[in-house]
């Protein structure tokens, strides 16, 4: 895979992953009660624990996006400028 194709792949992957993160956030904000009831059927969580799990999950997902999509993309862009 050439450098330009890899850059395009990482850019599309970055956009897709941020769309997933945004959809998760919007679902959590707009339908928190429904999500809480749905997860309450499977797990015994307090409201604070439920919020913490989702917030930590979103934070970990965002760190993964930055680590596996944005950092390699930035490195390729910087290497393209010098090469």
Backbone as JSON Lines, residues from 0, in Angstrom:
{"i":0,"aa":"X","n":[0.86,-1.17,0.0],"ca":[0.0,0.0,0.0],"c":[0.9,1.23,0.0]}
{"i":1,"aa":"X","n":[0.65,2.13,-0.92],"ca":[1.5,3.33,-0.98],"c":[1.09,4.33,0.11]}
{"i":2,"aa":"X","n":[1.91,5.32,0.28],"ca":[1.73,6.29,1.37],"c":[0.42,7.07,1.22]}
{"i":3,"aa":"X","n":[0.06,7.48,0.0],"ca":[-1.18,8.23,-0.2],"c":[-2.41,7.4,0.12]}
{"i":4,"aa":"X","n":[-2.4,6.13,-0.29],"ca":[-3.53,5.25,0.01],"c":[-3.65,5.03,1.52]}
{"i":5,"aa":"X","n":[-2.52,4.88,2.19],"ca":[-2.54,4.71,3.64],"c":[-3.07,5.97,4.33]}
{"i":6,"aa":"X","n":[-2.68,7.13,3.84],"ca":[-3.2,8.39,4.4],"c":[-4.7,8.48,4.21]}
{"i":7,"aa":"X","n":[-5.19,8.13,3.01],"ca":[-6.64,8.16,2.77],"c":[-7.37,7.18,3.68]}
{"i":8,"aa":"X","n":[-6.8,5.97,3.83],"ca":[-7.41,4.97,4.71],"c":[-7.49,5.48,6.15]}
{"i":9,"aa":"X","n":[-6.4,6.03,6.65],"ca":[-6.39,6.53,8.02],"c":[-7.33,7.71,8.2]}
{"i":10,"aa":"X","n":[-7.45,8.56,7.18],"ca":[-8.36,9.69,7.26],"c":[-9.81,9.22,7.3]}
{"i":11,"aa":"X","n":[-10.17,8.25,6.44],"ca":[-11.52,7.71,6.47],"c":[-11.79,6.97,7.77]}
{"i":12,"aa":"X","n":[-10.8,6.25,8.27],"ca":[-10.94,5.55,9.54],"c":[-11.14,6.54,10.69]}
{"i":13,"aa":"X","n":[-10.4,7.63,10.65],"ca":[-10.54,8.68,11.66],"c":[-11.95,9.27,11.63]}
{"i":14,"aa":"X","n":[-12.43,9.58,10.43],"ca":[-13.77,10.16,10.28],"c":[-14.84,9.18,10.76]}
{"i":15,"aa":"X","n":[-14.72,7.91,10.37],"ca":[-15.71,6.91,10.78],"c":[-15.71,6.73,12.3]}
{"i":16,"aa":"X","n":[-14.53,6.62,12.89],"ca":[-14.46,6.41,14.34],"c":[-14.98,7.61,15.12]}
{"i":17,"aa":"X","n":[-14.71,8.83,14.64],"ca":[-15.28,10.0,15.31],"c":[-16.8,10.05,15.15]}
{"i":18,"aa":"X","n":[-17.32,9.57,14.01],"ca":[-18.77,9.51,13.82],"c":[-19.39,8.52,14.81]}
{"i":19,"aa":"X","n":[-18.72,7.38,15.02],"ca":[-19.2,6.41,16.0],"c":[-19.18,7.02,17.4]}
{"i":20,"aa":"X","n":[-18.1,7.71,17.73],"ca":[-17.99,8.35,19.05],"c":[-19.08,9.41,19.23]}
{"i":21,"aa":"X","n":[-19.32,10.21,18.2],"ca":[-20.36,11.23,18.27],"c":[-21.74,10.6,18.41]}
{"i":22,"aa":"X","n":[-22.01,9.52,17.67],"ca":[-23.3,8.84,17.78],"c":[-23.48,8.27,19.19]}
{"i":23,"aa":"X","n":[-22.43,7.7,19.75],"ca":[-22.48,7.17,21.11],"c":[-22.8,8.29,22.09]}
{"i":24,"aa":"X","n":[-22.11,9.42,21.96],"ca":[-22.34,10.55,22.85],"c":[-23.77,11.07,22.72]}
{"i":25,"aa":"X","n":[-24.24,11.25,21.48],"ca":[-25.59,11.76,21.28],"c":[-26.65,10.79,21.79]}
{"i":26,"aa":"X","n":[-26.43,9.5,21.59],"ca":[-27.36,8.5,22.13],"c":[-27.36,8.55,23.64]}
{"i":27,"aa":"X","n":[-26.2,8.7,24.23],"ca":[-26.11,8.75,25.69],"c":[-26.8,9.99,26.25]}
{"i":28,"aa":"X","n":[-26.6,11.13,25.59],"ca":[-27.2,12.37,26.07],"c":[-28.71,12.39,25.85]}
{"i":29,"aa":"X","n":[-29.15,11.97,24.67],"ca":[-30.56,12.11,24.34],"c":[-31.43,10.95,24.83]}
{"i":30,"aa":"X","n":[-30.84,9.78,25.01],"ca":[-31.64,8.61,25.4],"c":[-31.03,7.92,26.61]}
{"i":31,"aa":"X","n":[-30.54,8.7,27.55],"ca":[-29.89,8.13,28.72],"c":[-30.82,7.21,29.5]}
{"i":32,"aa":"X","n":[-32.06,7.63,29.68],"ca":[-33.02,6.83,30.44],"c":[-33.29,5.48,29.8]}
{"i":33,"aa":"X","n":[-33.5,5.49,28.49],"ca":[-33.76,4.24,27.78],"c":[-32.53,3.33,27.82]}
{"i":34,"aa":"X","n":[-31.35,3.9,27.65],"ca":[-30.13,3.1,27.75],"c":[-29.96,2.53,29.15]}
{"i":35,"aa":"X","n":[-30.27,3.35,30.14],"ca":[-30.16,2.91,31.54],"c":[-31.1,1.74,31.81]}
{"i":36,"aa":"X","n":[-32.33,1.82,31.31],"ca":[-33.29,0.72,31.51],"c":[-32.84,-0.54,30.77]}
{"i":37,"aa":"X","n":[-32.34,-0.37,29.56],"ca":[-31.88,-1.52,28.78],"c":[-30.7,-2.21,29.47]}
{"i":38,"aa":"X","n":[-29.72,-1.44,29.88],"ca":[-28.56,-2.03,30.56],"c":[-28.92,-2.51,31.96]}
{"i":39,"aa":"X","n":[-29.92,-1.9,32.56],"ca":[-30.36,-2.34,33.88],"c":[-30.92,-3.75,33.89]}
{"i":40,"aa":"X","n":[-31.39,-4.22,32.73],"ca":[-31.87,-5.6,32.64],"c":[-30.72,-6.6,32.74]}
{"i":41,"aa":"X","n":[-29.54,-6.19,32.31],"ca":[-28.4,-7.1,32.27],"c":[-27.46,-6.92,33.45]}
{"i":42,"aa":"X","n":[-27.3,-5.68,33.91],"ca":[-26.3,-5.38,34.94],"c":[-26.95,-4.61,36.07]}
{"i":43,"aa":"X","n":[-26.45,-4.81,37.27],"ca":[-26.9,-4.05,38.42],"c":[-25.91,-2.91,38.64]}
{"i":44,"aa":"X","n":[-26.27,-1.73,38.15],"ca":[-25.41,-0.56,38.27],"c":[-26.18,0.59,38.87]}
{"i":45,"aa":"X","n":[-25.5,1.36,39.69],"ca":[-26.09,2.6,40.16],"c":[-26.04,3.62,39.01]}
{"i":46,"aa":"X","n":[-26.77,4.72,39.16],"ca":[-26.73,5.76,38.14],"c":[-25.32,6.31,37.97]}
{"i":47,"aa":"X","n":[-24.63,6.5,39.07],"ca":[-23.26,7.03,39.0],"c":[-22.33,6.04,38.3]}
{"i":48,"aa":"X","n":[-22.47,4.75,38.6],"ca":[-21.63,3.74,37.96],"c":[-21.94,3.65,36.47]}
{"i":49,"aa":"X","n":[-23.22,3.76,36.11],"ca":[-23.62,3.74,34.7],"c":[-22.98,4.9,33.95]}
{"i":50,"aa":"X","n":[-23.05,6.09,34.51],"ca":[-22.43,7.26,33.88],"c":[-20.92,7.09,33.78]}
{"i":51,"aa":"X","n":[-20.31,6.58,34.83],"ca":[-18.86,6.39,34.86],"c":[-18.41,5.39,33.8]}
{"i":52,"aa":"X","n":[-19.13,4.3,33.65],"ca":[-18.78,3.28,32.66],"c":[-18.85,3.88,31.25]}
{"i":53,"aa":"X","n":[-19.91,4.62,30.96],"ca":[-20.03,5.21,29.63],"c":[-18.98,6.3,29.4]}
{"i":54,"aa":"X","n":[-18.75,7.12,30.38],"ca":[-17.76,8.19,30.23],"c":[-16.37,7.59,30.04]}
{"i":55,"aa":"X","n":[-16.03,6.57,30.84],"ca":[-14.72,5.92,30.71],"c":[-14.61,5.2,29.37]}
{"i":56,"aa":"X","n":[-15.69,4.58,28.92],"ca":[-15.67,3.92,27.62],"c":[-15.45,4.9,26.49]}
{"i":57,"aa":"X","n":[-16.13,6.04,26.54],"ca":[-15.94,7.06,25.51],"c":[-14.52,7.62,25.55]}
{"i":58,"aa":"X","n":[-13.98,7.79,26.74],"ca":[-12.61,8.3,26.88],"c":[-11.61,7.3,26.31]}
{"i":59,"aa":"X","n":[-11.78,6.02,26.63],"ca":[-10.87,4.99,26.11],"c":[-10.98,4.88,24.59]}
{"i":60,"aa":"X","n":[-12.2,4.98,24.07],"ca":[-12.4,4.91,22.62],"c":[-11.72,6.1,21.94]}
{"i":61,"aa":"X","n":[-11.85,7.28,22.53],"ca":[-11.23,8.47,21.96],"c":[-9.7,8.36,22.0]}
{"i":62,"aa":"X","n":[-9.15,7.85,23.08],"ca":[-7.7,7.65,23.16],"c":[-7.25,6.66,22.1]}
{"i":63,"aa":"X","n":[-8.05,5.61,21.87],"ca":[-7.74,4.66,20.82],"c":[-7.74,5.3,19.43]}
{"i":64,"aa":"X","n":[-8.71,6.17,19.19],"ca":[-8.77,6.89,17.92],"c":[-7.52,7.74,17.74]}
{"i":65,"aa":"X","n":[-7.16,8.46,18.77],"ca":[-5.97,9.32,18.69],"c":[-4.71,8.5,18.48]}
{"i":66,"aa":"X","n":[-4.61,7.38,19.18],"ca":[-3.41,6.55,19.12],"c":[-3.28,5.78,17.81]}
{"i":67,"aa":"X","n":[-4.39,5.22,17.32],"ca":[-4.32,4.32,16.16],"c":[-4.71,4.97,14.84]}
{"i":68,"aa":"X","n":[-5.31,6.16,14.86],"ca":[-5.69,6.83,13.62],"c":[-4.98,8.16,13.44]}
{"i":69,"aa":"X","n":[-5.11,9.04,14.42],"ca":[-4.59,10.4,14.25],"c":[-3.06,10.45,14.32]}
{"i":70,"aa":"X","n":[-2.47,9.76,15.27],"ca":[-1.01,9.8,15.39],"c":[-0.3,9.23,14.15]}
{"i":71,"aa":"X","n":[-0.72,8.05,13.65],"ca":[-0.06,7.58,12.42],"c":[-0.32,8.48,11.21]}
{"i":72,"aa":"X","n":[-1.51,9.05,11.13],"ca":[-1.83,9.97,10.03],"c":[-0.94,11.21,10.1]}
{"i":73,"aa":"X","n":[-0.79,11.76,11.28],"ca":[0.08,12.93,11.45],"c":[1.53,12.58,11.12]}
{"i":74,"aa":"X","n":[1.98,11.41,11.53],"ca":[3.36,10.99,11.22],"c":[3.56,10.84,9.71]}
{"i":75,"aa":"X","n":[2.57,10.27,9.03],"ca":[2.68,10.15,7.57],"c":[2.68,11.51,6.88]}
{"i":76,"aa":"X","n":[1.82,12.41,7.35],"ca":[1.79,13.76,6.76],"c":[3.11,14.49,6.98]}
{"i":77,"aa":"X","n":[3.68,14.35,8.18],"ca":[4.96,14.99,8.45],"c":[6.08,14.35,7.62]}
{"i":78,"aa":"X","n":[6.04,13.04,7.47],"ca":[7.06,12.36,6.67],"c":[6.89,12.7,5.19]}
{"i":79,"aa":"X","n":[5.68,12.92,4.73],"ca":[5.45,13.3,3.34],"c":[6.07,14.65,3.04]}
{"i":80,"aa":"X","n":[5.99,15.56,3.99],"ca":[6.56,16.89,3.81],"c":[8.07,16.87,3.72]}
{"i":81,"aa":"X","n":[8.71,15.93,4.42],"ca":[10.18,15.9,4.41],"c":[10.73,14.95,3.34]}
{"i":82,"aa":"X","n":[9.85,14.14,2.73],"ca":[10.35,13.15,1.79],"c":[9.9,13.36,0.44]}
